[in-house]
Amino acid sequence: MSNKFKIVIKPQYEEAYRFSEGLSGVKINDKWGYINKKGDFVVQPQYNEAISFTEGLSPVKQNGCWGYIDKRNKMIIEPKFQMAGIFKGGLADVEINDKWGYIDKSGKFLIEPQFEWAEAFHEGFAVIQLDDKWGYVGKSGQIFIKPKFGYAGNYSEGLAPVEVEGKWAYIDFSGQFFIEPQYEFAYFLSEGLAAVKKDGKYGYIDETGKIVITPQFDHADNFAEGLAAVRINDKWGFIDIDGNIKIKAEFHDAFAFLHGFSGIKIDNQWGYINRKGDYVIEPQFEKVASLCIVETLFPVKIDNQWGFISLQ
C-alpha cells in the first residue's frame, strides 16, 4: 500500500465541491463561499447555498432565491429563481413560478419558462419535461423532439437513451429509434459503449446496438479511460472494453477513472487506486469526491471536515 499524497488545504469545511475554473465552493459556519487553490477565500462565506463556477458564473442562493455571481462576487443576475443550474454553452436552466426555462448570461430568458423540468444542454439539445412526458428542446427554444417518453437521458455520441412503456431504447437526432426498446435500463454512450440492463443483469452494447459484453454484472457504470466499474456479488471491480476483469472486484464502491486514478471504498473508508489496481492512497478518508477533468486537487473528508489533497 502507498500514501503518496499531500494535504494542500487542511480539512476545515463542513462541505466542499471539486475545484472548477480555479475555485471551489466550500461551506463553513453554515455559509457558502469560494476559495482558491491556496485555500484563501476569494468570496467570503455568505450564501445559503452555492454550486460551482462554469463559464465564469456560479449559481448562489441568497434570501431564499437563486442568482448568479462572477468570480469577483459581483451579482451578475439578481436572485429571483426557485432553482438554478450551471451555465453550459451560454445557457442555464432556471425555475421561476414553478416553471423551467433557459436564460443567457445577462439573465434574459432565451427560452421562456414553460417546462415542468429542464436540464443542461448536451450536444445542442436539452432534456425537458412537459405534461409529465419527456422530450428535447433546441437552443432556439423550439421543441426538437416532442415530449412523449416516460423518461429521457442526455445525448452522448449522437444517441440518447429513452424509456417507453417500461423498456429503454436509443434515439438519434431525428427522434427515431436507432436501437429499439428492449432494455430494463440504459446508460448514455461513453467511449463507444453503453451499459444496459437485460434479464436482471448489466452488460454493454456498442453504438449499433450489438451486445459486445454479455449481461452478467449486478450493476455497471460507463467506461472512462478504457475501464468501467462493475459490481459482482456486492463488490466493485473494473473491466476493460473486451469485458476482461482488469481490477478484481473487492471494493464496496468505486468512482470512474480520471487522470489515471479512481476513488474506491473499503468498508467505510475511501482511498485511491491507479489503473493497475494498486493503492496510491490506502483507504483512510471518510469520503472523497469523484475526480474532475481539469483539476488536480481532490476534496477528502477527514474527522468530519473537508479539505483538499494532491496526489504525488
Backbone bond lengths (Angstrom), bond angles and torsions (degrees), N, CA, C in turn:
res aa  C-N    CA-C-N  psi(-1)  N-CA   C-N-CA  omega(-1)  CA-C   N-CA-C  phi
1 M - - - 1.461 - - 1.526 110.28 -
2 S 1.330 115.70 157.79 1.450 120.34 -176.24 1.514 110.04 -135.80
3 N 1.313 115.66 161.65 1.458 121.18 177.75 1.518 109.55 -138.43
4 K 1.321 115.61 54.83 1.450 120.68 -175.32 1.522 110.97 -86.40
5 F 1.328 115.38 72.90 1.461 119.04 176.79 1.516 109.75 -145.80
6 K 1.321 114.16 162.95 1.450 121.04 -179.90 1.516 108.60 -130.63
7 I 1.326 116.36 131.05 1.466 119.78 174.36 1.524 107.54 -76.48
8 V 1.311 116.44 112.70 1.461 122.23 -177.14 1.527 110.88 -90.82
9 I 1.331 115.63 -41.77 1.468 121.55 177.30 1.521 106.90 -127.57
10 K 1.313 116.80 114.58 1.462 120.63 -171.81 1.525 111.77 -61.87
11 P 1.319 117.59 147.52 1.462 121.32 178.49 1.527 111.29 -60.42
12 Q 1.316 116.28 123.96 1.469 121.80 -177.58 1.528 112.94 -159.49
13 Y 1.341 116.90 -1.73 1.460 120.05 -173.53 1.525 111.44 -108.27
14 E 1.325 114.53 149.23 1.462 119.85 177.85 1.526 111.49 -73.03
15 E 1.319 115.95 -33.55 1.460 122.23 174.73 1.524 107.50 -148.75
16 A 1.318 116.08 159.72 1.465 120.28 179.00 1.516 110.28 -156.77
17 Y 1.325 115.40 140.40 1.462 121.51 174.41 1.524 110.10 -96.20
18 R 1.318 115.11 163.35 1.448 120.11 169.56 1.535 108.92 -62.60
19 F 1.321 116.84 153.70 1.457 120.14 174.64 1.521 109.95 -67.22
20 S 1.301 115.30 141.52 1.453 122.40 175.94 1.524 107.90 -145.19
21 E 1.310 115.73 124.86 1.466 121.52 -177.39 1.524 111.36 55.85
22 G 1.346 115.44 36.05 1.456 121.01 173.73 1.508 116.00 85.48
23 L 1.340 117.45 -2.23 1.465 120.73 -178.95 1.531 109.98 -129.76
24 S 1.346 114.54 152.55 1.460 120.51 175.87 1.519 109.59 -126.66
25 G 1.328 115.88 134.60 1.455 120.33 172.26 1.518 109.79 -77.77
26 V 1.346 116.07 127.78 1.461 120.84 179.43 1.523 109.81 -132.43
27 K 1.326 114.80 151.97 1.455 120.82 -178.59 1.521 109.05 -114.86
28 I 1.324 115.87 128.32 1.454 121.51 178.36 1.520 108.30 -144.67
29 N 1.318 115.91 134.26 1.463 121.33 -175.10 1.528 111.90 52.91
30 D 1.339 114.69 39.33 1.460 123.18 174.93 1.524 113.67 69.22
31 K 1.333 118.41 13.69 1.461 122.17 176.79 1.526 110.01 -126.11
32 W 1.335 115.30 149.14 1.456 121.78 -178.51 1.523 111.94 -102.03
33 G 1.330 114.52 138.64 1.453 121.88 171.87 1.508 108.60 -142.91
34 Y 1.336 116.99 -166.44 1.462 120.98 -178.42 1.522 110.38 -133.97
35 I 1.331 115.63 136.93 1.449 121.38 178.71 1.527 109.92 -116.05
36 N 1.353 115.18 157.76 1.460 119.63 171.83 1.525 108.95 -93.56
37 K 1.318 116.74 -173.89 1.465 120.18 -173.69 1.528 113.37 -75.47
38 K 1.324 116.36 -4.54 1.463 119.89 172.78 1.524 111.07 -92.31
39 G 1.329 115.39 -8.49 1.461 120.14 -177.48 1.512 112.80 91.28
40 D 1.332 117.35 5.12 1.468 121.09 178.37 1.524 109.96 -82.00
41 F 1.326 115.56 140.52 1.464 119.35 177.27 1.527 109.85 -74.50
42 V 1.317 114.77 122.38 1.459 122.10 172.67 1.528 108.90 -92.12
43 V 1.320 115.34 -34.30 1.464 122.99 173.25 1.519 106.51 -125.75
44 Q 1.313 116.83 114.35 1.459 121.28 -177.55 1.530 111.04 -62.49
45 P 1.334 117.43 147.36 1.469 120.41 179.14 1.528 110.98 -59.29
46 Q 1.315 116.46 120.68 1.464 120.92 -176.32 1.529 113.39 -157.53
47 Y 1.336 117.57 -10.57 1.461 120.20 -174.02 1.519 111.22 -102.77
48 N 1.345 114.85 149.00 1.468 120.28 179.37 1.523 111.74 -70.02
49 E 1.320 115.98 -34.97 1.460 121.96 175.26 1.516 108.36 -148.61
50 A 1.309 116.11 159.93 1.461 121.03 178.78 1.520 108.47 -157.00
51 I 1.329 115.38 159.14 1.460 119.83 176.76 1.526 107.20 -121.12
52 S 1.308 119.08 -141.16 1.461 122.19 -177.44 1.522 110.52 -116.68
53 F 1.338 115.66 157.55 1.450 120.87 176.40 1.521 110.75 -76.77
54 T 1.313 115.02 133.84 1.463 122.56 168.32 1.523 106.99 -141.35
55 E 1.309 115.74 138.77 1.463 121.43 179.13 1.526 111.41 52.67
56 G 1.346 115.58 33.66 1.453 121.05 173.39 1.510 116.87 85.84
57 L 1.325 118.08 -3.68 1.463 121.82 -178.44 1.526 110.35 -129.60
58 S 1.343 115.54 152.81 1.461 120.39 176.16 1.524 110.20 -135.08
59 P 1.345 117.08 138.56 1.467 119.95 173.21 1.530 110.32 -71.56
60 V 1.330 115.97 137.06 1.461 121.88 174.56 1.529 108.82 -137.60
61 K 1.340 115.01 151.12 1.457 119.70 -179.65 1.521 109.64 -110.15
62 Q 1.314 115.62 128.32 1.460 121.65 -178.29 1.526 108.41 -140.95
63 N 1.337 115.60 127.72 1.470 120.91 179.57 1.530 112.19 53.59
64 G 1.314 115.61 39.82 1.455 120.62 173.03 1.513 116.30 86.52
65 C 1.345 117.65 -3.17 1.456 120.59 -178.87 1.528 111.04 -129.37
66 W 1.331 114.95 155.12 1.459 121.11 -179.36 1.515 111.66 -99.70
67 G 1.341 115.22 139.47 1.451 122.49 171.80 1.515 108.51 -139.65
68 Y 1.335 117.02 -164.20 1.463 121.36 -177.03 1.525 110.74 -134.11
69 I 1.341 115.63 134.17 1.453 121.66 176.30 1.527 109.85 -114.08
70 D 1.364 114.80 159.41 1.457 118.46 169.93 1.527 108.88 -97.83
71 K 1.310 117.65 -175.60 1.459 121.13 -173.66 1.525 113.30 -73.82
72 R 1.321 116.81 -8.02 1.476 120.61 174.20 1.532 110.85 -96.70
73 N 1.333 115.61 6.64 1.461 123.19 -179.22 1.522 112.06 70.75
74 K 1.301 117.27 23.31 1.459 120.52 172.84 1.520 108.66 -83.15
75 M 1.341 116.22 129.94 1.459 120.40 179.45 1.529 107.82 -76.46
76 I 1.320 115.91 103.61 1.461 121.67 -176.76 1.525 111.15 -81.43
77 I 1.318 116.37 -38.91 1.464 122.14 177.12 1.514 107.52 -125.44
78 E 1.307 116.73 115.89 1.463 121.85 -173.04 1.524 111.85 -61.23
79 P 1.343 116.86 144.40 1.465 120.71 179.40 1.533 111.65 -63.14
80 K 1.329 115.84 117.08 1.466 120.48 178.94 1.530 111.99 -154.30
81 F 1.329 116.02 2.12 1.457 120.11 -174.76 1.519 111.51 -103.53
82 Q 1.328 115.91 147.82 1.473 120.86 176.03 1.525 111.08 -71.04
83 M 1.332 115.63 -39.00 1.454 122.28 175.76 1.521 107.95 -144.71
84 A 1.329 115.58 158.06 1.463 119.17 -178.25 1.517 110.29 -150.03
85 G 1.327 116.36 137.33 1.452 122.28 177.52 1.520 110.89 -102.50
86 I 1.317 115.32 175.05 1.454 120.42 -179.72 1.533 110.19 -78.33
87 F 1.344 115.35 158.77 1.452 120.00 175.28 1.523 110.06 -77.97
88 K 1.318 114.19 138.06 1.459 120.81 176.59 1.527 107.32 -148.57
89 G 1.326 116.13 119.83 1.453 119.66 -177.48 1.512 112.80 65.36
90 G 1.358 116.50 29.12 1.456 120.86 176.83 1.506 115.73 84.98
91 L 1.335 117.34 -0.96 1.461 121.56 179.90 1.521 110.63 -126.57
92 A 1.345 115.97 149.61 1.464 121.77 176.01 1.524 108.71 -132.53
93 D 1.331 115.76 140.27 1.453 121.54 177.04 1.523 109.31 -84.01
94 V 1.335 116.75 131.12 1.469 121.63 -178.63 1.525 109.57 -138.68
95 E 1.335 114.17 155.11 1.468 120.25 177.84 1.522 109.17 -115.79
96 I 1.328 115.58 132.54 1.454 122.18 175.51 1.530 108.23 -146.05
97 N 1.325 116.23 135.15 1.470 121.25 -177.16 1.527 111.46 52.96
98 D 1.332 114.61 40.25 1.463 122.89 175.72 1.528 114.15 66.13
99 K 1.327 117.71 17.14 1.452 122.03 175.90 1.534 109.66 -128.59
100 W 1.333 114.55 146.55 1.460 120.49 -179.30 1.520 111.20 -103.24
101 G 1.347 114.37 141.87 1.452 121.89 173.61 1.519 108.76 -147.83
102 Y 1.328 116.43 -165.37 1.465 120.93 -177.31 1.524 110.40 -131.38
103 I 1.328 114.76 134.53 1.464 120.92 179.10 1.526 110.17 -113.47
104 D 1.355 115.13 159.32 1.459 119.81 170.33 1.525 108.75 -95.20
105 K 1.325 117.54 -173.82 1.459 120.71 -173.42 1.524 113.80 -74.62
106 S 1.323 117.42 -5.58 1.465 120.18 172.68 1.521 111.19 -92.26
107 G 1.336 115.92 -6.92 1.459 120.54 -178.56 1.514 112.98 93.04
108 K 1.337 116.33 0.71 1.463 120.99 179.64 1.520 109.88 -78.35
109 F 1.335 115.52 138.57 1.457 119.94 176.96 1.530 109.49 -75.21
110 L 1.318 115.95 118.14 1.459 121.32 172.48 1.525 110.32 -91.69
111 I 1.335 115.62 -27.86 1.458 121.67 172.70 1.521 106.34 -127.63
112 E 1.309 116.42 112.73 1.460 121.71 -171.81 1.531 112.02 -61.83
113 P 1.339 117.21 148.41 1.471 120.92 177.80 1.529 109.99 -61.00
114 Q 1.322 115.22 122.24 1.468 119.95 -176.82 1.527 112.42 -158.19
115 F 1.345 116.03 -10.53 1.454 120.07 -172.62 1.529 111.62 -101.54
116 E 1.338 115.80 153.50 1.463 121.04 176.18 1.526 111.24 -77.37
117 W 1.321 115.96 -24.28 1.462 122.81 175.82 1.517 107.94 -157.35
118 A 1.330 116.11 152.12 1.458 120.26 177.70 1.521 108.81 -151.31
119 E 1.318 116.01 146.97 1.453 121.32 179.71 1.526 110.38 -124.05
120 A 1.324 116.30 173.14 1.460 121.51 -178.07 1.529 110.56 -67.74
121 F 1.343 114.81 158.26 1.463 120.49 179.80 1.529 111.03 -76.22
122 H 1.329 114.39 140.96 1.464 122.64 174.29 1.521 107.70 -136.82
123 E 1.318 115.16 125.67 1.465 121.47 -179.73 1.529 111.39 53.18
124 G 1.342 115.67 35.85 1.461 121.03 173.66 1.501 116.20 91.50
125 F 1.347 117.47 -3.32 1.463 120.06 -177.12 1.532 110.31 -137.00
126 A 1.324 115.05 154.03 1.464 120.32 -178.05 1.517 110.17 -127.67
127 V 1.326 114.91 143.18 1.467 121.64 176.21 1.527 108.81 -74.72
128 I 1.337 115.29 132.12 1.473 120.40 177.38 1.528 109.07 -135.22
129 Q 1.346 114.96 156.76 1.462 121.25 177.22 1.521 108.50 -119.31
130 L 1.326 115.90 132.10 1.460 122.13 -179.95 1.520 108.14 -146.24
131 D 1.330 115.93 129.03 1.469 121.13 -178.26 1.526 111.29 53.60
132 D 1.340 113.97 40.03 1.472 122.04 175.17 1.531 113.23 66.83
133 K 1.329 117.43 15.32 1.454 122.20 174.64 1.527 109.01 -121.44
134 W 1.340 115.21 158.84 1.461 120.60 -175.02 1.517 110.99 -113.22
135 G 1.340 114.78 139.70 1.446 121.61 178.07 1.515 110.17 -152.84
136 Y 1.330 116.88 -153.58 1.463 120.46 -174.42 1.524 110.55 -139.84
137 V 1.336 114.64 144.34 1.460 121.24 176.68 1.517 108.71 -120.44
138 G 1.343 116.55 147.14 1.455 121.78 175.09 1.514 110.69 -92.79
139 K 1.327 117.33 170.67 1.464 121.18 -176.13 1.524 112.57 -67.75
140 S 1.317 117.21 -16.50 1.468 120.72 176.70 1.519 111.16 -77.36
141 G 1.332 116.17 -13.30 1.457 120.85 -176.91 1.514 112.59 96.82
142 Q 1.326 116.57 -7.99 1.449 120.55 178.45 1.520 110.31 -74.72
143 I 1.329 116.11 136.01 1.458 120.36 175.85 1.527 107.39 -65.33
144 F 1.300 115.26 114.88 1.459 121.59 -174.98 1.525 110.64 -81.38
145 I 1.322 115.87 -47.27 1.463 121.77 174.55 1.525 107.19 -129.79
146 K 1.307 115.88 117.51 1.459 122.49 -175.72 1.530 110.62 -54.17
147 P 1.323 117.17 134.94 1.472 119.60 177.40 1.526 111.10 -60.47
148 K 1.333 114.95 115.86 1.467 120.21 -178.00 1.518 111.88 -150.47
149 F 1.333 116.12 0.21 1.457 120.29 -175.87 1.534 111.36 -100.40
150 G 1.324 115.26 153.85 1.464 120.07 175.98 1.512 111.52 -68.70
151 Y 1.327 115.95 -30.40 1.464 122.72 171.74 1.521 107.21 -161.85
152 A 1.332 116.00 159.61 1.455 120.48 -179.06 1.518 109.64 -144.93
153 G 1.333 115.88 142.37 1.452 121.94 177.54 1.518 111.00 -107.87
154 N 1.329 115.89 173.19 1.454 121.07 -177.71 1.524 111.87 -71.25
155 Y 1.329 114.99 151.15 1.458 120.22 171.55 1.521 109.34 -69.13
156 S 1.309 114.99 139.76 1.455 122.37 175.07 1.517 107.97 -152.44
157 E 1.327 116.00 126.92 1.465 121.71 -179.80 1.528 111.08 55.60
158 G 1.346 115.27 35.82 1.459 121.27 172.73 1.506 116.85 87.21
159 L 1.338 117.53 -4.31 1.465 120.72 179.99 1.527 110.42 -129.58
160 A 1.335 115.91 155.56 1.468 120.83 177.79 1.521 109.38 -133.38
161 P 1.346 117.74 136.14 1.469 120.17 175.99 1.531 110.78 -78.99
162 V 1.326 116.27 136.48 1.462 121.49 178.48 1.523 109.17 -136.86
163 E 1.338 114.52 153.78 1.469 119.73 179.78 1.521 109.46 -111.01
164 V 1.337 114.97 131.60 1.460 122.00 -178.89 1.518 108.68 -132.57
165 E 1.324 115.97 112.45 1.469 121.62 177.45 1.523 111.98 49.84
166 G 1.325 114.90 45.35 1.456 120.37 174.21 1.511 115.62 87.12
167 K 1.339 118.31 -3.98 1.458 122.02 178.15 1.535 109.84 -118.39
168 W 1.326 114.91 144.29 1.461 120.46 -179.09 1.518 110.97 -99.94
169 A 1.341 113.74 144.80 1.457 121.69 -179.30 1.532 107.97 -141.15
170 Y 1.327 115.44 -176.56 1.467 120.95 174.37 1.527 109.49 -128.77
171 I 1.319 115.77 135.13 1.461 121.24 176.26 1.522 109.91 -111.77
172 D 1.346 115.15 155.14 1.456 120.21 175.24 1.527 109.06 -96.88
173 F 1.333 116.88 -169.13 1.463 120.22 -176.49 1.534 112.88 -70.94
174 S 1.320 117.13 -11.27 1.461 119.70 176.14 1.525 111.64 -86.36
175 G 1.348 115.42 -10.04 1.457 119.63 -177.33 1.506 113.05 87.72
176 Q 1.335 116.26 -0.65 1.454 120.55 179.27 1.529 110.31 -86.23
177 F 1.323 114.82 153.67 1.466 118.86 177.61 1.529 110.00 -66.91
178 F 1.312 115.34 121.11 1.451 121.05 173.46 1.523 109.46 -93.28
179 I 1.341 114.68 -33.97 1.461 122.24 172.45 1.531 106.37 -129.19
180 E 1.304 117.09 118.86 1.462 122.28 -170.84 1.535 112.12 -63.49
181 P 1.350 117.60 155.06 1.469 121.50 177.20 1.521 111.27 -58.59
182 Q 1.339 116.58 124.55 1.464 119.68 -178.07 1.522 113.29 -163.63
183 Y 1.345 117.70 -11.59 1.462 120.12 -173.16 1.526 111.42 -102.81
184 E 1.316 115.56 153.88 1.464 120.82 176.16 1.522 111.39 -78.60
185 F 1.321 115.47 -23.79 1.469 121.60 172.93 1.519 107.41 -162.25
186 A 1.336 115.95 155.13 1.459 119.71 -179.11 1.517 110.07 -149.74
187 Y 1.339 115.51 134.56 1.463 122.58 174.67 1.532 109.45 -93.64
188 F 1.334 115.41 167.88 1.465 119.55 175.01 1.529 110.33 -75.28
189 L 1.312 115.89 160.04 1.467 121.82 179.48 1.523 110.94 -68.45
190 S 1.318 115.68 141.09 1.464 122.35 176.05 1.524 107.80 -148.54
191 E 1.329 115.21 122.27 1.467 120.93 -177.65 1.533 111.58 56.53
192 G 1.341 114.55 35.72 1.452 120.41 174.57 1.512 115.70 84.22
193 L 1.329 117.24 -1.94 1.461 121.14 -178.73 1.530 110.39 -129.22
194 A 1.331 115.95 155.08 1.461 121.09 177.25 1.518 109.52 -136.99
195 A 1.333 115.83 136.93 1.465 120.53 175.77 1.527 109.13 -77.96
196 V 1.327 116.11 132.26 1.463 121.37 177.77 1.528 109.04 -133.91
197 K 1.316 114.59 154.45 1.462 120.93 179.57 1.525 109.44 -111.25
198 K 1.332 115.49 127.15 1.462 120.60 178.99 1.520 109.14 -144.43
199 D 1.313 114.98 131.85 1.470 121.11 -178.25 1.525 111.32 54.38
200 G 1.334 115.56 38.89 1.461 121.33 174.58 1.510 115.87 80.90
201 K 1.337 118.10 0.32 1.457 121.20 -178.84 1.533 110.38 -127.19
202 Y 1.337 114.87 154.28 1.461 120.73 -179.92 1.527 110.85 -101.04
203 G 1.318 114.28 138.91 1.450 122.47 171.63 1.515 108.33 -142.59
204 Y 1.331 117.17 -160.11 1.468 120.23 -176.20 1.523 110.77 -136.67
205 I 1.329 114.36 141.07 1.459 121.77 173.46 1.521 109.21 -114.51
206 D 1.345 116.15 160.16 1.458 118.99 172.57 1.526 109.28 -94.03
207 E 1.347 116.48 -172.02 1.466 119.90 -174.08 1.525 112.92 -71.44
208 T 1.336 118.31 -8.40 1.469 121.29 176.21 1.520 112.23 -95.41
209 G 1.329 116.17 -8.46 1.457 120.49 -177.12 1.512 113.08 96.57
210 K 1.322 117.17 -1.11 1.456 120.76 178.86 1.525 110.71 -72.10
211 I 1.318 117.39 132.58 1.464 121.20 176.17 1.519 108.53 -72.80
212 V 1.323 115.98 117.66 1.463 120.12 -178.94 1.525 111.85 -107.29
213 I 1.333 116.68 -21.41 1.460 121.51 173.18 1.529 106.25 -131.15
214 T 1.297 116.31 112.78 1.467 122.30 -173.92 1.527 111.48 -56.30
215 P 1.340 118.42 134.05 1.465 120.30 175.53 1.527 111.23 -56.28
216 Q 1.330 115.69 119.32 1.459 121.51 -175.63 1.519 112.48 -154.21
217 F 1.330 117.17 -7.09 1.458 121.35 -173.76 1.527 110.97 -101.66
218 D 1.325 115.56 150.65 1.467 120.50 178.42 1.529 111.42 -71.29
219 H 1.319 116.42 -28.86 1.465 122.14 173.40 1.517 107.55 -158.40
220 A 1.320 116.10 161.53 1.460 119.53 -179.14 1.521 110.05 -155.83
221 D 1.332 116.18 146.48 1.459 122.60 177.17 1.529 109.87 -112.60
222 N 1.316 115.77 175.37 1.458 120.80 -178.99 1.525 112.35 -71.00
223 F 1.316 115.43 158.07 1.457 120.93 174.63 1.524 110.66 -74.84
224 A 1.334 114.52 142.15 1.465 122.34 175.01 1.523 107.38 -148.83
225 E 1.308 115.55 126.59 1.470 120.98 -177.77 1.531 111.72 55.39
226 G 1.329 115.00 36.02 1.464 120.07 174.45 1.509 115.93 81.82
227 L 1.337 117.91 1.55 1.459 121.53 179.39 1.528 110.12 -128.92
228 A 1.327 116.37 150.76 1.462 121.16 177.06 1.521 109.49 -133.01
229 A 1.315 116.03 138.69 1.462 120.86 176.80 1.523 109.03 -78.30
230 V 1.339 116.47 132.29 1.465 121.98 177.45 1.530 108.95 -132.79
231 R 1.329 115.11 149.27 1.467 119.68 -179.95 1.520 109.54 -106.76
232 I 1.332 114.23 129.00 1.462 122.14 178.68 1.535 107.63 -129.70
233 N 1.333 116.29 115.76 1.476 120.06 -179.84 1.528 112.23 51.80
234 D 1.337 115.38 49.89 1.467 122.93 174.70 1.526 114.49 70.37
235 K 1.311 117.93 9.68 1.463 120.76 175.31 1.524 109.18 -123.45
236 W 1.354 115.20 146.99 1.453 121.03 -177.90 1.523 111.19 -102.79
237 G 1.328 114.87 139.63 1.455 122.36 172.16 1.513 108.40 -141.45
238 F 1.330 117.60 -164.47 1.465 120.89 -176.98 1.523 110.73 -134.73
239 I 1.338 115.18 140.05 1.462 122.21 175.39 1.520 109.62 -114.92
240 D 1.354 115.55 161.45 1.457 120.11 172.65 1.527 109.47 -96.26
241 I 1.335 117.51 -177.40 1.460 120.81 -173.52 1.531 112.73 -69.27
242 D 1.307 117.01 -11.50 1.464 120.48 175.45 1.523 112.59 -94.00
243 G 1.341 116.02 -0.98 1.459 120.33 178.97 1.506 114.33 88.58
244 N 1.334 116.67 5.76 1.461 120.29 178.77 1.526 110.88 -78.21
245 I 1.325 116.81 138.77 1.457 120.98 174.99 1.530 108.35 -70.22
246 K 1.330 116.04 115.56 1.467 120.68 179.94 1.517 111.97 -100.33
247 I 1.336 116.17 -30.67 1.467 121.39 176.36 1.522 106.84 -131.90
248 K 1.303 115.34 119.89 1.462 122.70 -174.22 1.528 112.09 -53.06
249 A 1.333 115.79 141.98 1.465 121.66 178.08 1.529 109.50 -74.74
250 E 1.330 115.40 99.38 1.461 120.55 -178.35 1.524 112.98 -142.95
251 F 1.353 116.25 7.73 1.462 119.88 -176.25 1.525 110.31 -107.13
252 H 1.321 115.16 151.25 1.462 119.70 178.66 1.529 112.02 -84.64
253 D 1.318 117.00 -14.69 1.464 122.50 173.92 1.523 106.82 -164.25
254 A 1.313 116.22 160.50 1.464 119.53 -179.34 1.520 110.05 -159.55
255 F 1.328 115.60 141.53 1.463 122.02 174.34 1.522 109.94 -97.17
256 A 1.312 115.62 163.69 1.463 121.06 175.99 1.528 110.58 -65.60
257 F 1.312 116.14 152.91 1.461 121.11 177.40 1.522 111.07 -72.53
258 L 1.327 114.97 143.93 1.460 122.44 174.05 1.516 107.30 -157.78
259 H 1.322 116.30 137.58 1.466 121.23 -174.51 1.529 111.70 58.89
260 G 1.352 117.21 19.16 1.452 119.88 -179.60 1.510 114.60 85.75
261 F 1.342 117.63 7.43 1.468 121.43 -178.33 1.522 110.78 -127.51
262 S 1.329 115.32 153.23 1.459 121.44 173.74 1.525 109.24 -133.87
263 G 1.331 116.23 136.13 1.457 121.30 171.24 1.518 109.41 -78.32
264 I 1.328 116.58 127.36 1.471 120.56 -178.59 1.536 110.00 -129.82
265 K 1.336 115.14 158.52 1.461 121.48 -177.00 1.520 110.20 -123.02
266 I 1.339 114.98 129.85 1.467 122.27 171.91 1.524 107.11 -120.62
267 D 1.345 115.87 121.22 1.465 120.54 -172.63 1.526 108.43 55.02
268 N 1.324 119.00 -116.72 1.468 120.45 -178.35 1.526 112.74 -111.17
269 Q 1.314 117.03 17.65 1.456 119.69 -177.59 1.526 111.07 -124.10
270 W 1.337 113.83 146.21 1.455 121.41 -177.28 1.520 111.02 -110.35
271 G 1.332 115.17 148.87 1.454 122.62 173.74 1.515 108.96 -149.68
272 Y 1.329 116.95 -163.01 1.462 121.83 -179.65 1.529 110.44 -133.37
273 I 1.328 115.60 143.25 1.455 121.94 174.12 1.529 109.20 -120.88
274 N 1.344 115.79 162.02 1.454 120.18 171.91 1.531 109.53 -98.22
275 R 1.312 116.76 -175.04 1.460 120.99 -174.35 1.538 112.81 -68.56
276 K 1.302 116.79 -15.95 1.463 119.82 176.15 1.528 111.82 -84.80
277 G 1.342 115.58 -9.98 1.457 119.88 -176.72 1.509 112.84 91.57
278 D 1.350 116.46 2.59 1.466 120.66 178.06 1.526 109.97 -78.69
279 Y 1.329 115.41 144.14 1.464 118.89 176.75 1.524 110.44 -71.29
280 V 1.314 115.10 125.62 1.459 121.85 169.38 1.528 108.09 -89.38
281 I 1.327 114.70 -38.94 1.466 121.81 172.35 1.523 106.69 -134.94
282 E 1.310 117.07 118.17 1.454 120.05 -179.60 1.530 110.17 -64.33
283 P 1.318 118.17 150.77 1.467 120.98 -178.40 1.529 111.81 -57.42
284 Q 1.332 115.78 122.73 1.461 121.46 -178.37 1.525 113.28 -157.47
285 F 1.336 117.10 -9.45 1.462 120.66 -177.29 1.526 110.60 -96.19
286 E 1.323 115.50 150.16 1.456 120.05 178.12 1.526 111.10 -71.18
287 K 1.329 115.64 -29.40 1.457 120.69 179.61 1.518 108.65 -164.25
288 V 1.335 116.31 151.88 1.456 121.77 171.79 1.518 107.25 -133.83
289 A 1.326 116.05 165.12 1.460 120.45 176.21 1.518 108.64 -102.16
290 S 1.336 115.85 155.48 1.463 118.88 172.64 1.521 108.15 -63.36
291 L 1.316 115.97 152.06 1.454 120.19 -173.52 1.523 111.52 -77.20
292 C 1.338 115.13 160.53 1.452 121.90 -177.33 1.526 109.33 -113.46
293 I 1.306 116.79 142.91 1.459 122.05 -172.88 1.520 112.91 -57.57
294 V 1.331 118.54 -43.15 1.460 119.64 -170.55 1.526 113.53 -108.60
295 E 1.309 118.30 -1.77 1.455 120.14 -176.75 1.527 110.88 -113.34
296 T 1.320 115.75 151.44 1.466 120.45 -176.01 1.531 113.01 -123.27
297 L 1.335 117.56 10.57 1.455 121.50 170.08 1.520 107.54 -103.55
298 F 1.336 115.66 128.47 1.451 120.03 -172.47 1.530 110.54 -112.88
299 P 1.356 117.23 130.21 1.469 119.65 176.18 1.533 110.63 -71.63
300 V 1.343 116.08 135.43 1.463 121.72 174.71 1.523 108.88 -137.34
301 K 1.326 115.45 152.70 1.458 120.70 -178.76 1.522 109.69 -110.27
302 I 1.338 115.54 122.10 1.464 123.04 -179.82 1.520 108.59 -130.83
303 D 1.335 116.51 127.75 1.471 120.39 179.65 1.523 111.27 52.37
304 N 1.347 114.96 42.07 1.462 122.53 174.20 1.520 113.78 70.04
305 Q 1.332 117.79 15.29 1.456 121.09 176.72 1.530 109.31 -131.32
306 W 1.327 114.02 149.16 1.471 119.92 -177.93 1.534 110.73 -97.12
307 G 1.326 114.15 139.60 1.452 121.78 172.05 1.516 108.24 -141.74
308 F 1.337 116.13 -166.05 1.470 119.83 -176.34 1.512 110.47 -134.46
309 I 1.343 114.72 138.29 1.441 120.37 177.70 1.526 109.71 -122.35
310 S 1.318 116.13 161.28 1.457 121.84 168.21 1.518 107.42 -119.94
311 L 1.316 116.44 144.55 1.448 121.02 176.45 1.534 109.18 -84.55
312 Q 1.318 116.91 141.64 1.451 120.99 -177.15 1.525 111.41 -112.92
